Amino acid sequence: MAKKESRHAELVSASQIIDAPYELPEGWKWVQLGNVADCLDGFRKPINATERAKREGNIPYYGATGQVGWIDDFLTDEELVLLGEDGAPFLDLMKDKAYIISGKAWVNNHAHILRSKYGKIGNRYLLNYLNTFNYSGYVNGTTRLKLTQGEMLKIPFPLPSTINEQQRIVNRIESMFARLDEAKEKAQNVVDSFEARKAAILHQAFTGNLTAKWRKENGVSDYSWEEKSIGDAMKLQAGKNISAGSISQVQDENNNYPCFGGNGIRGFVSSYNNEGIHPIIGRQGALCGNVNLASDKFYATEHAVVVTCPSNISPKWAYYTLTTMNLNQYATATAQPGLAVSNINKLTISVPLISEQQEIVRILDTILENESSAKFAAEQVLEKIDLLKKSILARAFRGEL
């Protein structure tokens, strides 16, 4: 360690001290990037996709923001930091611009190759700093920003007083990032599994398992559900045509009623042709077979099917039932998929007593609201984690960790 500290002192004394972008802790110094890292751009070599296809191998081929292919030979064989030259998101403070590679590799001319003069600890310190640095004023171009080698080597770099300090900062960053990554993975799992959990809950509801205890407590037979066609259980009717010019994308005092088309709500209109709680089935369009729920006055176009329920059918129960049926599979296979009302009417459903329907709706409303809240909370966590990481990096290179 004494040799490393001696080497550190030599580099500090040999470095060109520059004007301070902000105040650093005592003992730290502002130097240029070229003072603390070797630029190995001479080892870069671009190979186009056609030629790479003839030279397929097991060596990673790297570009501005990561690996972009494979090749049969290598130009470097060590741990290095790659920083985009062009094609990197330089002005997006939330996205990374640098990454580490190790082992045999081939780098094209869209990434700069850097090696810290402080070894692997220096590489990790350098990587984290480059991913929080504001490149405004150092990149040029309009449609495709570019960081030239000359500008890159002039980047101001906060050099700690000792190599041990670099080590402590890197360890602290990586420890905090590891905990954040664990939280991110858990939050992402909540988001990714939402639809599967929702489908499982609905399956339990419409196979009778969700209300098995309720039936027992209320003396309702497990065989009380009746098989009926949708056409016998409820009434389906397509809406009426309306001119596109009558539909506003903004809800206001003149256009206050939602207008349902084949893909859900198209906008708002000044009149309505239905009112009350109704499931709405899209029968034409990209989302053919989708099911929505109207709860007040609304307009249904000819591309939407309005479901009207009699007194023994709960509209909300019918809505939940229809969402489980994957209705788009019954659409005609044409350039513009269509779902005929007559075909929907033939489909069969299992209908419990109205009292059990209401209990199913009550339970589903509660469970699905909780699931949606959990998903929303997880999405909020995901949005904040990357921001937290950038905040940690900003504090790290001010010596505040």
Secondary structure, DSSP 8 states (H G I E B T S, - for coil): -HHHHHHHHHHHHHS-B---SS---TT-EEEEHHHHEEE-GGG-----HHHHHHT--SEEEE-SSSEEEEES--SEES-EEEEESBSS-TT-TTS--EEEE-SEEEE-TTEEEEEETTHHHHHHHHHHHHTT---TTT-B-SSS-B--HHHHHT-EEEE-SSHHHHHHHHHHHHHHHHHHHHHHHHHHHHHHTHHHHHHHHHHHHHTT-TTHHHHHHTT--TT--EEEEHHHHSEEEE-----GGG-BSS--SSS-EEEEETTEEEEEES--SB-SSEEEEE-BSTTTT-EEEE-SSBEE-TTEEEEE--TTS-HHHHHHHHHTS-GGGGSB-SSS-B--HHHHHH-EEEE--HHHHHHHHHHHHHHHHHHHHHHHHHHHHHHHHHHHHHHHHHHHTTT--
